[in-house]
Amino acid sequence: MSQPCPFQRSSRSSGTGALLVVTYWIYRAIAALPLSISYRLARVLAWLTERVFKYRVATVDKNLRHSFPGQSDAWYRATRQRFYQQFADVTVEAMYAWRMPQDELQQRMTITGWEPLISAEDEPPKPGILLSIHHNNWEWLTQRASVAATAPLDGVYKPLHDRGADRFALESRGKWGATLVMMKGVSRHVLKNRRTPRVLALLADQSPGKREAIHWTQFLNQSTAFFMGPATLARLTKYPVYFARTQRLSQGRYHAELLTICAEPGSLSESELIEKYVALAEETIRMQPESYLWTNRRWKLAPPQATLETASDGSDDTQSKP
C-alpha cells in the first residue's frame, strides 16, 4: 500500500515571494477545515461565482448550448446552476485532499475494473497510460489512481498560473507517491525511465496549443481539436491505454471505473486511439453534463478550412496535423 511521501515533482521550481507564501497558506488553512464546513463555504462560493462575479458565465452558457442544442432555457439555467455548485464543491474537496487520509480517500472514491493496473505480489508491476477528463473530481482521481496502481504513477500536468496554488496542488497530487511531470518534459521523462514499468496519467481534453500536433474530430456536436500527446506516448512506450470514468454518487462520494481503450499496443493507429478516447469522453459527459468543466474555453481554436469542407459534404471530418 502506498505511503505518504514528500512533495515530488519534475523540472520545475515552485519559486519564492510573499504572494506565493500567502496564497499557499490560505489553501492550507481551508484544507484544515472539516468537509462539512467547507461545503457550507462552497454554497457561498457557488453563488458568488455565478451570480455576483459571473465568472465565465457567458462561456458556460455558450458551451452548454452548443454541446446540447435543442434543450429548453430552463434546462440550460438549471444545468449551469448545478455546474457552479459542483465546481465549488470540487474546489473545496481538492483542498481537503491535501490532508485526507488514505482510508477516507478509498471510501469516498470507490473503484471497479482496475485489475489491469494492479499486480499480485509475485508479479511485476503493470504499466499503462491512464487518460481521463476534467469531469467530477479529477484531483481525487489522481490520488486514487496512485494508491490503486502497483507501478509508480507519473501525473502529467500543466502549471497553474498562481504559483502558490500550483505548489499546493503539486503537494496534494503527489501525496501518495505520484511523481508530477510537466507536459513539455514528459517525452524526456519517459525515455529516461523507460526500463521501469510506470503508469502515465493525464487529462487530455484541454484545448491544444497551436504548435502541438492536432487531431480534429466531432466532439459534443462541434468540430474540436485534440492534441496527439496520448497517442504519441502510447507509440513511444508500447503501453496499453485506459480511460478512467468518474461518476458522482453524492456530495463527496464518487466512483471511478477503468475502461480499456487499447489493450494491445500498436493495434490502433494514433488517430483511432484518439477517436476512442473522444468517444468515451463524450459518453461520460452526457451521463452527468453538470459535472464537466464548462468554464474552460475548449473550442477557442477554429478548425482548418479543409475540415469544414469535408464536414459539409458528409464525409469523415477527422484529420491530423503533423
C-alpha positions as a Markdown table, in Angstrom:
| # | Residue | x | y | z |
|---|---|---|---|---|
| 1 | Met | 0.0 | 0.0 | 0.0 |
| 2 | Ser | 1.3 | 3.5 | -0.9 |
| 3 | Gln | 2.6 | 5.7 | 1.9 |
| 4 | Pro | 2.6 | 9.4 | 2.1 |
| 5 | Cys | 5.7 | 10.9 | 0.6 |
| 6 | Pro | 7.3 | 14.4 | 0.4 |
| 7 | Phe | 6.3 | 16.7 | -2.3 |
| 8 | Gln | 7.6 | 15.2 | -5.6 |
| 9 | Arg | 7.9 | 17.0 | -8.9 |
| 10 | Ser | 10.0 | 17.1 | -12.1 |
| 11 | Ser | 11.7 | 20.0 | -13.8 |
| 12 | Arg | 10.1 | 23.0 | -12.0 |
| 13 | Ser | 10.9 | 25.3 | -9.1 |
| 14 | Ser | 7.9 | 26.4 | -7.0 |
| 15 | Gly | 9.5 | 29.8 | -6.6 |
| 16 | Thr | 9.5 | 32.2 | -3.6 |
| 17 | Gly | 7.9 | 35.5 | -2.7 |
| 18 | Ala | 5.3 | 36.9 | -0.4 |
| 19 | Leu | 2.4 | 36.3 | -2.7 |
| 20 | Leu | 3.3 | 32.6 | -3.1 |
| 21 | Val | 3.5 | 32.2 | 0.7 |
| 22 | Val | 0.2 | 34.0 | 1.3 |
| 23 | Thr | -1.7 | 32.0 | -1.3 |
| 24 | Tyr | -0.2 | 28.7 | -0.3 |
| 25 | Trp | -1.1 | 29.2 | 3.4 |
| 26 | Ile | -4.7 | 30.3 | 2.5 |
| 27 | Tyr | -5.1 | 27.0 | 0.8 |
| 28 | Arg | -3.6 | 25.2 | 3.8 |
| 29 | Ala | -6.0 | 27.0 | 6.1 |
| 30 | Ile | -9.0 | 26.0 | 4.1 |
| 31 | Ala | -7.7 | 22.4 | 3.8 |
| 32 | Ala | -7.7 | 22.2 | 7.6 |
| 33 | Leu | -11.4 | 22.8 | 7.8 |
| 34 | Pro | -13.8 | 19.8 | 8.2 |
| 35 | Leu | -15.5 | 19.0 | 4.9 |
| 36 | Ser | -18.9 | 19.8 | 6.4 |
| 37 | Ile | -17.8 | 23.4 | 7.0 |
| 38 | Ser | -16.1 | 23.6 | 3.6 |
| 39 | Tyr | -19.3 | 22.6 | 1.8 |
| 40 | Arg | -21.1 | 25.5 | 3.5 |
| 41 | Leu | -18.4 | 27.8 | 2.1 |
| 42 | Ala | -18.8 | 26.1 | -1.2 |
| 43 | Arg | -22.5 | 27.1 | -1.3 |
| 44 | Val | -21.5 | 30.7 | -0.8 |
| 45 | Leu | -18.7 | 30.4 | -3.3 |
| 46 | Ala | -21.0 | 29.0 | -6.0 |
| 47 | Trp | -23.5 | 31.9 | -5.5 |
| 48 | Leu | -20.7 | 34.5 | -5.7 |
| 49 | Thr | -19.1 | 32.9 | -8.7 |
| 50 | Glu | -22.2 | 32.6 | -10.8 |
| 51 | Arg | -24.4 | 35.4 | -9.6 |
| 52 | Val | -22.1 | 38.2 | -8.3 |
| 53 | Phe | -18.8 | 37.9 | -10.2 |
| 54 | Lys | -20.4 | 36.0 | -13.1 |
| 55 | Tyr | -17.2 | 34.1 | -13.6 |
| 56 | Arg | -17.2 | 33.0 | -17.3 |
| 57 | Val | -21.0 | 32.7 | -17.2 |
| 58 | Ala | -21.1 | 33.6 | -20.9 |
| 59 | Thr | -18.6 | 30.9 | -21.7 |
| 60 | Val | -20.6 | 28.3 | -19.7 |
| 61 | Asp | -23.8 | 29.2 | -21.5 |
| 62 | Lys | -22.3 | 29.1 | -24.9 |
| 63 | Asn | -20.6 | 25.8 | -24.3 |
| 64 | Leu | -23.8 | 24.2 | -22.9 |
| 65 | Arg | -26.0 | 25.5 | -25.8 |
| 66 | His | -23.5 | 24.3 | -28.5 |
| 67 | Ser | -22.9 | 21.0 | -26.8 |
| 68 | Phe | -26.6 | 20.2 | -26.1 |
| 69 | Pro | -28.6 | 22.0 | -28.7 |
| 70 | Gly | -32.4 | 21.9 | -28.6 |
| 71 | Gln | -32.8 | 22.0 | -24.8 |
| 72 | Ser | -35.1 | 24.4 | -23.0 |
| 73 | Asp | -33.9 | 27.6 | -21.4 |
| 74 | Ala | -34.9 | 26.1 | -18.1 |
| 75 | Trp | -32.6 | 23.1 | -18.7 |
| 76 | Tyr | -29.7 | 25.4 | -19.5 |
| 77 | Arg | -30.2 | 27.5 | -16.4 |
| 78 | Ala | -30.6 | 24.5 | -14.1 |
| 79 | Thr | -27.5 | 22.8 | -15.6 |
| 80 | Arg | -25.5 | 25.9 | -15.3 |
| 81 | Gln | -26.5 | 26.4 | -11.6 |
| 82 | Arg | -25.7 | 22.7 | -10.8 |
| 83 | Phe | -22.3 | 23.1 | -12.6 |
| 84 | Tyr | -21.3 | 26.1 | -10.5 |
| 85 | Gln | -22.3 | 24.3 | -7.3 |
| 86 | Gln | -20.4 | 21.2 | -8.2 |
| 87 | Phe | -17.4 | 23.3 | -9.3 |
| 88 | Ala | -17.4 | 24.9 | -5.9 |
| 89 | Asp | -17.7 | 21.5 | -4.2 |
| 90 | Val | -14.8 | 20.1 | -6.2 |
| 91 | Thr | -12.7 | 23.2 | -5.3 |
| 92 | Val | -13.0 | 22.7 | -1.6 |
| 93 | Glu | -12.7 | 18.9 | -2.0 |
| 94 | Ala | -9.4 | 19.4 | -3.9 |
| 95 | Met | -8.1 | 21.5 | -0.9 |
| 96 | Tyr | -9.3 | 18.9 | 1.6 |
| 97 | Ala | -7.4 | 16.2 | -0.4 |
| 98 | Trp | -4.2 | 17.8 | 0.9 |
| 99 | Arg | -4.8 | 16.2 | 4.3 |
| 100 | Met | -7.3 | 13.4 | 3.6 |
| 101 | Pro | -6.2 | 10.1 | 5.0 |
| 102 | Gln | -5.8 | 7.2 | 2.5 |
| 103 | Asp | -8.6 | 5.1 | 4.0 |
| 104 | Glu | -11.1 | 8.0 | 3.7 |
| 105 | Leu | -10.0 | 8.6 | 0.1 |
| 106 | Gln | -10.7 | 4.9 | -0.7 |
| 107 | Gln | -14.2 | 5.2 | 0.9 |
| 108 | Arg | -15.0 | 8.5 | -0.9 |
| 109 | Met | -13.9 | 7.3 | -4.3 |
| 110 | Thr | -14.6 | 3.6 | -4.9 |
| 111 | Ile | -13.2 | 1.8 | -8.0 |
| 112 | Thr | -14.1 | -1.1 | -10.3 |
| 113 | Gly | -12.2 | -2.6 | -13.2 |
| 114 | Trp | -8.7 | -1.5 | -12.2 |
| 115 | Glu | -7.3 | -5.1 | -12.3 |
| 116 | Pro | -5.2 | -4.3 | -15.4 |
| 117 | Leu | -3.1 | -1.9 | -13.3 |
| 118 | Ile | -2.9 | -4.0 | -10.1 |
| 119 | Ser | -0.3 | -6.7 | -9.8 |
| 120 | Ala | -0.1 | -9.6 | -7.4 |
| 121 | Glu | 2.9 | -9.7 | -5.0 |
| 122 | Asp | 4.8 | -12.2 | -7.2 |
| 123 | Glu | 4.1 | -10.3 | -10.5 |
| 124 | Pro | 6.0 | -7.4 | -12.0 |
| 125 | Pro | 4.2 | -4.0 | -11.9 |
| 126 | Lys | 1.7 | -3.5 | -14.8 |
| 127 | Pro | 2.4 | -0.3 | -16.8 |
| 128 | Gly | -0.2 | 1.7 | -18.7 |
| 129 | Ile | -1.3 | 5.1 | -19.9 |
| 130 | Leu | -4.3 | 6.4 | -17.9 |
| 131 | Leu | -6.4 | 9.0 | -19.6 |
| 132 | Ser | -9.3 | 10.9 | -18.2 |
| 133 | Ile | -11.1 | 14.3 | -18.5 |
| 134 | His | -12.0 | 17.3 | -16.3 |
| 135 | His | -15.2 | 15.7 | -15.1 |
| 136 | Asn | -16.3 | 15.3 | -11.5 |
| 137 | Asn | -13.3 | 15.3 | -9.1 |
| 138 | Trp | -10.2 | 14.8 | -11.2 |
| 139 | Glu | -7.9 | 15.8 | -8.3 |
| 140 | Trp | -9.2 | 12.9 | -6.1 |
| 141 | Leu | -8.8 | 10.7 | -9.1 |
| 142 | Thr | -5.1 | 11.4 | -9.4 |
| 143 | Gln | -4.6 | 10.4 | -5.7 |
| 144 | Arg | -6.9 | 7.4 | -6.0 |
| 145 | Ala | -5.0 | 6.1 | -9.1 |
| 146 | Ser | -1.7 | 6.5 | -7.4 |
| 147 | Val | -3.0 | 4.4 | -4.5 |
| 148 | Ala | -4.6 | 1.7 | -6.7 |
| 149 | Ala | -1.8 | 1.2 | -9.3 |
| 150 | Thr | 1.0 | -1.1 | -8.4 |
| 151 | Ala | 3.5 | 0.6 | -10.7 |
| 152 | Pro | 4.8 | 4.1 | -9.9 |
| 153 | Leu | 2.4 | 6.8 | -11.2 |
| 154 | Asp | 3.6 | 9.8 | -13.2 |
| 155 | Gly | 1.0 | 12.6 | -13.3 |
| 156 | Val | 1.4 | 14.8 | -16.4 |
| 157 | Tyr | 0.4 | 18.4 | -15.7 |
| 158 | Lys | 0.5 | 22.0 | -16.9 |
| 159 | Pro | 1.5 | 24.5 | -14.2 |
| 160 | Leu | -1.2 | 26.7 | -12.7 |
| 161 | His | -0.8 | 30.5 | -13.2 |
| 162 | Asp | -0.9 | 31.2 | -9.4 |
| 163 | Arg | 2.4 | 29.7 | -8.2 |
| 164 | Gly | 1.2 | 29.4 | -4.6 |
| 165 | Ala | -1.8 | 27.4 | -5.8 |
| 166 | Asp | 0.5 | 25.4 | -8.1 |
| 167 | Arg | 2.8 | 24.5 | -5.2 |
| 168 | Phe | -0.2 | 23.4 | -3.1 |
| 169 | Ala | -1.7 | 21.3 | -5.9 |
| 170 | Leu | 1.6 | 19.6 | -6.6 |
| 171 | Glu | 2.0 | 18.6 | -2.9 |
| 172 | Ser | -1.6 | 17.3 | -2.9 |
| 173 | Arg | -1.3 | 15.3 | -6.1 |
| 174 | Gly | 2.0 | 13.8 | -5.1 |
| 175 | Lys | 0.8 | 12.9 | -1.6 |
| 176 | Trp | 0.6 | 9.1 | -2.2 |
| 177 | Gly | 3.7 | 8.6 | -4.2 |
| 178 | Ala | 2.9 | 10.1 | -7.6 |
| 179 | Thr | 5.6 | 12.0 | -9.5 |
| 180 | Leu | 4.4 | 15.2 | -11.2 |
| 181 | Val | 5.9 | 15.8 | -14.7 |
| 182 | Met | 5.4 | 18.9 | -16.7 |
| 183 | Met | 3.8 | 18.4 | -20.1 |
| 184 | Lys | 6.7 | 19.8 | -22.0 |
| 185 | Gly | 9.1 | 17.4 | -20.4 |
| 186 | Val | 7.1 | 14.2 | -20.5 |
| 187 | Ser | 8.8 | 12.7 | -23.5 |
| 188 | Arg | 12.2 | 13.2 | -21.9 |
| 189 | His | 10.9 | 11.7 | -18.7 |
| 190 | Val | 9.5 | 8.6 | -20.4 |
| 191 | Leu | 12.8 | 7.9 | -22.2 |
| 192 | Lys | 14.8 | 8.4 | -19.0 |
| 193 | Asn | 12.6 | 5.9 | -17.1 |
| 194 | Arg | 11.9 | 3.5 | -20.0 |
| 195 | Arg | 13.3 | 0.5 | -18.1 |
| 196 | Thr | 10.9 | 0.9 | -15.2 |
| 197 | Pro | 7.2 | 0.0 | -15.7 |
| 198 | Arg | 5.1 | 3.0 | -14.9 |
| 199 | Val | 1.6 | 4.4 | -15.2 |
| 200 | Leu | 1.4 | 7.7 | -17.1 |
| 201 | Ala | -1.7 | 9.7 | -16.1 |
| 202 | Leu | -3.0 | 12.7 | -17.9 |
| 203 | Leu | -6.2 | 14.7 | -18.6 |
| 204 | Ala | -6.2 | 15.0 | -22.4 |
| 205 | Asp | -9.4 | 17.0 | -23.0 |
| 206 | Gln | -8.0 | 20.6 | -22.9 |
| 207 | Ser | -7.6 | 22.7 | -26.0 |
| 208 | Pro | -4.1 | 22.0 | -27.5 |
| 209 | Gly | -1.5 | 24.7 | -28.2 |
| 210 | Lys | -1.2 | 25.9 | -31.8 |
| 211 | Arg | 2.3 | 24.3 | -32.1 |
| 212 | Glu | 1.1 | 20.9 | -30.9 |
| 213 | Ala | 0.2 | 18.0 | -33.2 |
| 214 | Ile | -3.6 | 18.2 | -33.5 |
| 215 | His | -6.3 | 15.8 | -34.4 |
| 216 | Trp | -9.6 | 17.3 | -35.5 |
| 217 | Thr | -12.9 | 15.4 | -34.8 |
| 218 | Gln | -16.5 | 15.9 | -33.8 |
| 219 | Phe | -16.9 | 16.3 | -30.0 |
| 220 | Leu | -20.2 | 17.4 | -28.4 |
| 221 | Asn | -21.6 | 18.4 | -31.7 |
| 222 | Gln | -18.7 | 20.7 | -32.6 |
| 223 | Ser | -15.5 | 20.3 | -34.6 |
| 224 | Thr | -12.9 | 20.1 | -31.9 |
| 225 | Ala | -9.1 | 19.9 | -31.7 |
| 226 | Phe | -7.4 | 17.3 | -29.5 |
| 227 | Phe | -3.7 | 17.1 | -29.0 |
| 228 | Met | -2.0 | 13.9 | -30.1 |
| 229 | Gly | 0.1 | 13.5 | -26.9 |
| 230 | Pro | -1.6 | 10.4 | -25.6 |
| 231 | Ala | -1.2 | 8.6 | -28.9 |
| 232 | Thr | 2.5 | 9.6 | -29.1 |
| 233 | Leu | 3.1 | 8.3 | -25.6 |
| 234 | Ala | 1.4 | 5.0 | -26.5 |
| 235 | Arg | 3.7 | 4.7 | -29.5 |
| 236 | Leu | 6.8 | 5.5 | -27.5 |
| 237 | Thr | 6.1 | 3.3 | -24.5 |
| 238 | Lys | 4.1 | 0.4 | -26.1 |
| 239 | Tyr | 1.9 | 0.6 | -23.0 |
| 240 | Pro | -1.8 | -0.4 | -23.0 |
| 241 | Val | -4.1 | 2.7 | -22.8 |
| 242 | Tyr | -7.0 | 3.0 | -20.4 |
| 243 | Phe | -9.8 | 5.6 | -19.6 |
| 244 | Ala | -10.8 | 6.4 | -16.1 |
| 245 | Arg | -14.5 | 7.4 | -15.9 |
| 246 | Thr | -15.7 | 9.0 | -12.7 |
| 247 | Gln | -19.3 | 9.4 | -11.6 |
| 248 | Arg | -20.6 | 11.5 | -8.8 |
| 249 | Leu | -22.8 | 9.4 | -6.4 |
| 250 | Ser | -23.5 | 12.2 | -3.9 |
| 251 | Gln | -21.7 | 15.1 | -2.4 |
| 252 | Gly | -18.2 | 14.0 | -1.6 |
| 253 | Arg | -18.8 | 10.4 | -3.0 |
| 254 | Tyr | -17.5 | 9.2 | -6.4 |
| 255 | His | -16.9 | 6.0 | -8.3 |
| 256 | Ala | -14.1 | 5.5 | -10.8 |
| 257 | Glu | -14.3 | 2.8 | -13.4 |
| 258 | Leu | -11.4 | 1.8 | -15.6 |
| 259 | Leu | -12.2 | 1.2 | -19.2 |
| 260 | Thr | -9.8 | -0.2 | -21.9 |
| 261 | Ile | -9.1 | 2.0 | -24.9 |
| 262 | Cys | -6.3 | -0.2 | -26.4 |
| 263 | Ala | -5.1 | -3.4 | -24.6 |
| 264 | Glu | -2.6 | -4.4 | -27.4 |
| 265 | Pro | -0.1 | -1.6 | -28.1 |
| 266 | Gly | 0.1 | -1.0 | -31.9 |
| 267 | Ser | -3.3 | -2.5 | -32.6 |
| 268 | Leu | -4.8 | 1.0 | -33.3 |
| 269 | Ser | -3.4 | 3.9 | -35.3 |
| 270 | Glu | -2.8 | 7.1 | -33.4 |
| 271 | Ser | -5.9 | 8.7 | -34.9 |
| 272 | Glu | -8.0 | 5.7 | -34.0 |
| 273 | Leu | -6.8 | 5.8 | -30.4 |
| 274 | Ile | -7.7 | 9.5 | -30.1 |
| 275 | Glu | -11.1 | 8.7 | -31.6 |
| 276 | Lys | -11.8 | 6.0 | -29.0 |
| 277 | Tyr | -10.7 | 8.4 | -26.2 |
| 278 | Val | -13.0 | 11.2 | -27.5 |
| 279 | Ala | -16.0 | 8.7 | -27.8 |
| 280 | Leu | -15.5 | 7.7 | -24.1 |
| 281 | Ala | -15.1 | 11.3 | -23.0 |
| 282 | Glu | -18.3 | 12.4 | -24.7 |
| 283 | Glu | -20.3 | 9.4 | -23.4 |
| 284 | Thr | -19.0 | 10.2 | -19.9 |
| 285 | Ile | -20.0 | 13.9 | -20.1 |
| 286 | Arg | -23.5 | 13.1 | -21.4 |
| 287 | Met | -24.1 | 10.9 | -18.3 |
| 288 | Gln | -23.6 | 13.8 | -16.0 |
| 289 | Pro | -23.3 | 17.0 | -18.0 |
| 290 | Glu | -23.3 | 19.4 | -15.0 |
| 291 | Ser | -20.1 | 17.8 | -13.8 |
| 292 | Tyr | -17.8 | 18.8 | -16.7 |
| 293 | Leu | -15.5 | 21.9 | -16.6 |
| 294 | Trp | -17.7 | 24.2 | -18.7 |
| 295 | Thr | -15.7 | 27.3 | -17.8 |
| 296 | Asn | -12.8 | 26.0 | -19.9 |
| 297 | Arg | -12.6 | 27.8 | -23.3 |
| 298 | Arg | -12.5 | 24.4 | -25.0 |
| 299 | Trp | -13.4 | 25.5 | -28.5 |
| 300 | Lys | -11.2 | 28.5 | -28.9 |
| 301 | Leu | -9.3 | 27.0 | -31.9 |
| 302 | Ala | -11.0 | 27.4 | -35.2 |
| 303 | Pro | -11.0 | 24.3 | -37.5 |
| 304 | Pro | -8.9 | 24.5 | -40.7 |
| 305 | Gln | -10.9 | 25.1 | -43.8 |
| 306 | Ala | -10.3 | 21.6 | -45.2 |
| 307 | Thr | -12.0 | 20.2 | -42.1 |
| 308 | Leu | -15.1 | 22.4 | -42.6 |
| 309 | Glu | -15.3 | 21.5 | -46.3 |
| 310 | Thr | -15.0 | 17.8 | -45.6 |
| 311 | Ala | -17.7 | 18.0 | -42.9 |
| 312 | Ser | -20.1 | 19.9 | -45.2 |
| 313 | Asp | -20.0 | 17.1 | -47.8 |
| 314 | Gly | -21.0 | 14.4 | -45.2 |
| 315 | Ser | -17.7 | 12.6 | -45.2 |
| 316 | Asp | -15.3 | 11.9 | -42.3 |
| 317 | Asp | -14.2 | 15.3 | -40.9 |
| 318 | Thr | -11.2 | 14.0 | -38.9 |
| 319 | Gln | -7.7 | 14.9 | -39.8 |
| 320 | Ser | -4.4 | 15.1 | -38.1 |
| 321 | Lys | -1.9 | 17.8 | -38.4 |
| 322 | Pro | 1.8 | 16.7 | -38.0 |
